[in-house]
């Protein structure tokens, strides 16, 4: 295994993943989010890549908010075009 050096990252990371992504398993996004102590934005559905496409307003708003105000946040779930839910 390759080990990452203890490096200070720039602004907080935000991992974005579909719960049923056929290409990149959601569990891998969850593990990466945990490894980097970062929030995970989970879209409750299938598909791959969705951020900033205008398809899901919950995802778009969450990503834009994180880019403007990057800080440690809670995990977030976007069930379709519904309002943001925090865990």
Legacy VTK file of the C-alpha trace (Angstrom):
# vtk DataFile Version 3.0
C-alpha trace
ASCII
DATASET POLYDATA
POINTS 87 float
0.000 0.000 0.000
1.095 3.546 -0.664
1.056 5.745 2.419
0.332 9.442 2.203
2.700 11.751 4.002
1.298 13.883 6.772
0.457 16.810 4.528
-1.725 19.773 5.302
-4.402 19.979 2.656
-5.750 23.236 1.327
-9.390 23.951 2.095
-11.482 21.004 3.189
-12.319 18.309 0.707
-15.868 17.318 -0.172
-16.465 13.851 -1.563
-19.522 13.429 -3.803
-20.916 9.999 -4.681
-24.085 8.266 -5.806
-25.220 5.538 -3.417
-25.593 3.073 -6.317
-22.856 4.279 -8.694
-22.132 1.445 -11.176
-18.612 2.773 -11.871
-17.223 3.870 -8.505
-18.614 2.066 -5.450
-20.084 4.397 -2.807
-18.235 2.520 -0.078
-14.932 3.725 -1.578
-16.069 7.349 -1.371
-17.078 6.787 2.242
-13.667 5.309 3.054
-11.860 8.220 1.377
-14.010 10.762 3.213
-13.193 9.054 6.500
-9.478 8.840 5.658
-9.318 12.572 4.908
-11.721 13.548 7.733
-13.966 15.154 5.139
-17.704 15.219 4.559
-19.394 12.933 2.056
-22.270 14.168 -0.082
-24.349 11.108 -0.972
-26.912 11.202 -3.766
-29.534 8.544 -3.082
-29.697 7.042 -6.557
-27.652 5.539 -9.354
-25.448 7.254 -11.882
-21.983 8.735 -12.071
-20.945 12.405 -11.979
-23.659 14.898 -11.221
-22.182 17.931 -9.482
-22.819 21.322 -11.083
-24.846 19.929 -13.989
-28.160 21.553 -13.065
-29.777 18.125 -12.739
-29.914 18.046 -8.930
-30.265 21.387 -7.151
-29.444 19.867 -3.765
-26.073 18.663 -5.061
-25.316 21.917 -6.878
-26.160 24.093 -3.858
-24.111 21.925 -1.511
-21.029 21.889 -3.761
-21.168 25.642 -4.404
-21.606 26.354 -0.689
-18.592 24.165 0.086
-16.466 25.913 -2.559
-17.372 29.329 -1.154
-17.101 28.320 2.503
-14.784 25.293 2.734
-14.978 24.003 6.266
-15.538 20.718 8.002
-19.182 19.849 7.529
-21.420 16.954 8.358
-22.201 14.219 5.858
-25.025 15.300 3.561
-27.681 13.327 1.683
-29.465 14.530 -1.447
-32.557 12.437 -2.250
-33.279 13.676 -5.760
-34.167 17.381 -5.952
-35.228 17.560 -2.304
-33.837 19.966 0.282
-30.473 19.260 1.902
-30.497 16.777 4.784
-27.593 16.506 7.240
-26.699 13.369 9.119
LINES 1 88
87 0 1 2 3 4 5 6 7 8 9 10 11 12 13 14 15 16 17 18 19 20 21 22 23 24 25 26 27 28 29 30 31 32 33 34 35 36 37 38 39 40 41 42 43 44 45 46 47 48 49 50 51 52 53 54 55 56 57 58 59 60 61 62 63 64 65 66 67 68 69 70 71 72 73 74 75 76 77 78 79 80 81 82 83 84 85 86
